[in-house]
Amino acid sequence: MANLEELEAIRLKKLKRIIAAGYQAYPAKSWRTHQVAEVLKDFSKLKKGKKEIILAGRLMALRIHGGVIFGDLEDGSAKMQFLLRKDGVGEKKFEFFKEVFDIGDFIEIKGFLMKTKAGEKTLEVSDLRMLSKSLLPLPEKWHGLKDVEERFRKRHLDLIFNKEVKKKFGTRAKIIGLIRDFLDKKGFLEVETPILQPVYGGARAKPFKTHLNALKMDLYLRISPELYLKRLIVGGLEKVYEIGKCFRNEGIDRQHNPDFTMLEFYWAYADDKDLMKLVEELFVYLLTKIFKKTTISYEGQTLDFKTPWPRIEFNNLFEKYTHLKLEEIKQEGLYKKALALGLKVPPEMPKAEISDEIYKKYCRLKIVQPTFVIHHPLGFQTLAKQYEKDPNKLLTLQLVVAGMEIINAFAELNDPLEQERRFKEQEKLREKGLPEAQMMDKDFLEALKQGMPPTAGLGMGIDRLTALLTDSHSLREVILFPAMKTKS
C-alpha cells in the first residue's frame, strides 16, 4: 500500500497532466448556478423546465462501470449524485476525467437533471472542469471517535466527514446572533473595548503578557472587558454589551480553554434581581427560537428551563454539601479543610476564595437544573456591591446548569473609596504570591470617582452555553480550533 508521500507524487503527476493538456487546475471563478440543496428541493420544477444546471463542490465518491461513471458531489449545502457517460461527453474527456480526477478534488459539473431507474435524483453531465486539484487524499476512514485529538488538530477533515460538527457550529452562530438580537431589542448598544490592556482586570485570573515595541511598554491580553465597559457607563451609555475573545493563562480541561468567547453587558439603574429576570427571559428566547421548547437534553439528563428558576444562597449550598457553616469557620480552619479534601490552595488565599474552590469541586457539580446561586461571601468578588441586609455577603449571582457555571453576574460596586480599599487588599495578596489577585487600576478608579450610577453587570461564556445547548461534553467540541499541544 502506497504511503502518503507516494500518493502525493501520483497526484502531482496528474496535476502536470492537467496543465499540459491546456486546462487550469486552480481557476479563479466557478460559474455555479445553484447549490445542491436548491436543486434537490426544486428538483421537479427544474427538471421539467429542462434548465441547464451548473454545480460545484468536492468530489466525494466514484463508481466506474465501463462507459458510465457515477459520482457524488458535495457542496456546503448537501450531496448529490451525478452521471458521466462516455457517449455523452466524448471518449477523450471521459478518459481524461477517469485518469486525472480524484476523490477530494473540487470540480464543476454542467448538465441536466434526471432520475435513475432506482429513482435517485441525478445530474447527467454534459461538461465538467477542475476547480481545485487536491494533492493529498482524504482519509478512507475518518477515525474521529477513536482519535478525538486528531479531530481537533485537523478540524477541516472533521467538518468534511462529520455532519454533526457542522451542525454544532451552525447552532453556535445562531446562538450568538439571537443573543445580539435579544439585547439590541432591549436597547443595549454593542461596543468594542481593548484586547491589549496596560492593566488587566475584571476577574481573578492569570494573564498572557506581551510587549508593544512602538510604545516600549508591556501589555496584557484582556482577561475580561469589564473595567472598560464600566467606563462607558460612567460616560452615560446606560446599556452596553460586548461579545468577544478573552484570554486566561490557566489550565485546560473540558470547561476551560486559554482563549474563549465571552458576552459581557452592563445595565445602569438595574440590580441583581433585574439581572435574574432578564437572564430567564434570554434563555426562554434562545430555547424557543432554536428548539421550539424550553427543555433540552444534556448528557442523558433532561433540563427544564421553565421559569422562574430556583435561587439558593451560597452559604446554604456550601453547608448542605460540606456540613460547614461559613459564618463560623475561620480562614485557617477552612484552609485545613480544603487540604483534607485534596485541594491545592496556598495558605495565604483568603477565606472567601477557599470557599469558592471547595464549592466548585464539591457543591456546584450537584446542581443539575437551572439554578441561581446567590449572595457569595464578602471577599469573593472584588468588584461586586455588598448586600445591604447582610454586609458579609455580596449581591452576586451565578447561573449553574448541569454542574457548569454559565453566568457570573452581580450588582456592581460603584463606591470609589470601597473599590480602592479592595484593590489595595488585592495588591497585598499579589505581594504574597497570588498571581490571580487583581491589579490596582488607577484610571478606572478615577472614572469611578467621577460617578457611576447603580449598575448591574453580567458575564456569560459563549463556549459553555454552546456546549450545553448542543449536548457537547467538552468546549473543544464547540471551539473550531481549541488550544492543543503541538505534536512535535
Residue pairs with C-beta under 8 A, 6 or more apart in sequence:
2 10
4 136
4 137
7 136
7 137
8 135
8 136
11 102
11 133
11 134
11 135
11 136
11 137
12 135
14 99
14 100
14 102
14 133
15 25
15 133
15 135
17 99
17 100
18 24
18 25
18 100
18 130
18 133
19 25
21 96
23 129
23 130
24 129
24 130
25 130
25 132
25 133
26 131
26 132
26 133
27 129
27 130
27 131
30 54
30 56
30 108
30 131
31 54
31 108
32 54
32 55
32 56
32 108
33 52
33 53
33 54
33 55
34 46
34 53
34 54
34 55
35 55
35 75
35 76
35 77
35 78
36 55
36 57
36 73
36 74
36 75
36 77
36 78
36 79
36 80
37 77
37 78
38 77
39 46
39 53
39 55
39 80
39 113
39 121
39 123
40 78
40 80
40 121
43 113
43 121
46 53
46 113
47 112
47 113
47 114
47 115
50 112
51 112
52 110
52 111
52 112
52 126
53 110
53 111
53 112
53 113
53 123
54 108
54 109
54 110
55 73
55 75
55 80
55 82
55 108
55 109
55 123
56 75
56 106
56 107
56 108
56 109
56 131
57 73
57 74
57 75
57 76
57 106
57 107
58 73
58 74
58 75
58 104
58 105
58 106
58 107
58 160
59 71
59 72
59 73
59 101
59 102
59 103
59 104
59 105
59 106
59 107
60 71
60 72
60 73
60 74
60 79
60 103
61 71
61 72
61 103
62 69
62 70
62 71
62 101
62 103
63 69
63 70
63 71
64 98
67 85
67 86
67 87
67 94
68 83
68 84
68 85
68 86
69 83
69 84
69 94
69 97
69 98
70 81
70 82
70 83
70 84
71 81
71 82
71 84
72 79
72 80
72 81
72 82
73 79
73 80
73 81
73 82
73 107
73 109
73 123
74 80
80 121
80 122
80 123
81 116
81 120
81 121
81 122
81 123
82 109
82 111
82 122
82 123
82 124
82 125
83 114
83 116
83 122
83 123
83 124
83 125
84 94
84 97
84 125
84 128
85 94
85 124
85 125
86 94
88 124
88 125
88 126
89 97
89 125
89 126
89 127
89 128
93 127
93 128
97 128
100 130
101 107
101 130
102 133
102 134
102 137
103 137
103 138
104 134
104 136
104 137
104 138
105 130
105 131
105 132
105 133
105 134
106 130
106 131
106 132
106 134
107 128
107 129
107 130
107 131
108 128
108 129
108 130
108 131
109 123
109 125
109 127
109 128
110 125
110 126
110 127
110 128
111 123
111 124
111 125
111 126
111 127
112 123
112 124
112 126
113 121
113 122
113 123
113 124
114 122
114 123
114 124
115 121
115 122
116 122
138 157
138 160
138 161
139 157
139 161
142 157
142 158
142 160
142 161
142 162
143 150
144 150
144 151
144 158
144 161
144 162
149 484
151 157
151 158
151 162
152 158
152 476
152 481
152 482
152 484
153 484
153 487
155 165
155 480
155 481
158 165
159 165
159 166
165 477
167 470
168 466
168 470
168 472
168 477
168 478
169 478
169 480
171 290
171 466
171 469
171 470
172 462
172 466
172 470
172 478
174 289
174 290
175 286
175 290
175 462
175 465
175 466
175 469
176 243
176 462
178 285
178 286
178 289
178 290
179 243
179 263
179 282
179 286
179 462
180 190
180 243
182 282
182 285
182 286
183 190
183 239
183 241
183 265
184 190
186 239
186 278
187 239
188 239
188 240
188 241
188 265
188 267
189 237
189 239
189 240
189 241
190 240
190 241
190 242
190 243
191 229
191 232
191 237
191 240
191 241
191 242
192 242
192 244
193 222
193 225
193 228
193 229
193 242
194 222
194 228
195 221
195 222
195 244
195 245
195 247
196 210
196 212
196 219
196 220
196 221
196 222
197 219
197 220
197 221
197 222
197 228
198 217
198 218
198 219
198 220
199 220
199 227
199 439
199 440
199 441
199 443
199 444
200 207
200 220
200 221
200 222
200 223
200 439
201 223
201 224
201 226
201 227
201 438
201 439
201 441
201 444
202 222
202 223
202 224
202 225
202 226
202 227
202 383
202 438
203 223
203 224
203 226
203 248
203 438
203 459
204 353
204 382
204 436
204 437
204 438
205 223
205 224
205 248
205 249
205 250
205 436
206 248
206 249
206 250
206 435
206 436
207 220
207 221
207 222
207 223
207 247
207 248
207 249
208 220
208 221
208 247
208 248
208 249
208 258
209 218
209 219
209 220
210 218
210 219
210 220
210 221
211 217
211 218
211 219
212 218
212 219
221 246
221 247
222 246
222 247
223 246
223 247
223 248
224 246
224 262
224 264
224 459
225 242
225 244
225 246
225 262
225 264
226 264
226 383
226 457
226 459
227 441
227 444
229 240
229 241
229 242
229 264
229 265
229 266
229 457
230 266
230 412
230 444
230 447
230 448
230 452
230 455
230 457
231 444
231 447
232 240
232 266
233 240
233 266
233 268
233 452
233 453
233 455
234 447
234 448
234 450
234 451
234 452
238 267
238 268
238 269
238 453
239 265
239 266
239 267
239 268
240 265
240 266
241 263
241 264
241 265
241 266
242 263
242 264
242 265
243 261
243 262
243 263
243 462
244 261
244 262
245 259
245 260
245 261
245 262
246 259
246 260
246 261
246 262
247 258
247 259
247 260
248 256
248 258
248 260
249 258
250 256
250 258
252 258
252 483
254 473
254 474
254 475
254 476
255 404
255 464
255 474
255 475
256 475
257 463
257 475
257 476
257 479
257 482
257 483
258 483
259 483
260 461
260 462
260 463
260 475
260 479
261 461
261 462
261 463
262 459
262 460
262 461
262 462
263 458
263 459
263 460
263 462
264 457
264 458
264 459
264 460
265 457
265 458
266 412
266 455
266 456
266 457
266 458
267 274
267 275
267 278
267 455
267 456
267 457
268 453
268 454
268 455
269 453
269 454
269 455
270 454
270 455
270 456
271 395
271 411
271 454
271 456
272 374
272 395
272 396
272 397
272 409
272 410
272 411
272 456
274 456
275 397
275 409
275 456
275 458
276 309
276 311
276 372
276 397
279 399
279 407
279 409
279 458
280 307
280 308
280 309
281 307
283 294
283 305
283 370
284 294
284 305
284 307
286 469
287 293
287 294
287 295
287 296
287 305
287 469
288 294
290 469
294 304
294 305
294 306
295 302
295 303
295 304
295 305
295 306
296 302
296 303
296 305
296 468
296 469
296 471
297 303
297 471
298 401
298 402
298 468
298 471
299 402
299 471
299 473
301 368
301 402
303 368
303 369
303 370
303 401
303 402
303 468
304 369
304 370
305 370
309 369
309 370
309 371
309 372
309 399
310 369
310 370
310 371
310 372
311 371
311 372
311 374
311 397
312 371
312 372
312 373
312 374
313 373
313 374
313 375
314 355
314 359
314 373
314 374
314 375
314 376
314 377
314 393
314 396
315 325
315 326
315 327
315 375
315 377
315 393
317 359
317 363
317 367
317 373
318 324
318 326
318 355
318 358
318 359
318 363
319 325
319 326
320 363
321 362
321 363
321 366
322 337
322 358
322 362
322 363
324 334
324 337
326 334
326 351
326 355
326 377
327 392
329 337
329 351
330 351
331 350
331 351
331 354
334 351
334 354
334 355
334 358
335 345
335 347
335 349
335 354
337 358
338 345
338 354
338 357
338 358
339 345
341 358
341 361
341 362
343 357
343 358
343 361
345 353
345 354
345 357
346 433
346 434
348 429
348 432
348 433
348 434
349 357
349 434
350 379
350 429
351 377
351 379
352 376
352 377
352 378
352 379
352 380
353 379
353 380
355 377
355 380
356 376
356 380
360 405
364 373
364 400
364 403
364 404
364 405
365 403
366 403
367 373
367 400
367 401
367 402
367 403
368 401
368 402
368 403
369 401
370 399
370 400
370 401
371 399
371 400
371 401
372 397
372 398
372 399
372 400
373 397
373 398
373 400
374 396
374 397
374 398
375 387
375 390
375 393
375 394
375 395
375 396
376 384
376 393
376 394
376 396
376 398
377 392
377 393
377 394
378 386
378 391
378 392
378 393
378 394
380 394
380 396
381 394
381 396
381 410
382 413
382 422
382 423
382 425
382 426
382 438
383 410
383 412
383 413
383 419
383 422
384 394
384 395
384 396
384 410
384 411
384 412
384 413
385 394
385 395
385 410
385 411
385 412
385 413
385 414
385 415
386 393
386 394
386 395
386 413
387 393
387 394
387 395
394 410
395 410
395 411
396 408
396 409
396 410
397 407
397 409
397 410
398 405
398 407
398 408
398 409
399 405
399 406
399 407
399 409
400 406
401 468
402 468
404 464
404 467
404 468
405 461
405 464
406 460
406 461
406 464
406 465
406 468
407 458
407 459
407 460
408 458
408 459
408 460
409 456
409 457
409 458
409 459
410 456
410 457
411 454
411 455
411 456
412 452
412 454
412 455
412 456
412 457
413 419
413 422
414 448
414 452
414 453
414 454
414 455
416 445
416 448
416 449
419 445
419 448
420 445
423 438
423 439
423 440
423 441
423 445
424 440
426 437
426 438
426 439
426 440
427 437
427 439
427 440
429 437
430 437
430 439
463 475
463 478
463 479
464 475
466 472
466 478
467 473
467 474
467 475
467 477
467 478
470 477
470 478
472 478
475 482
476 482
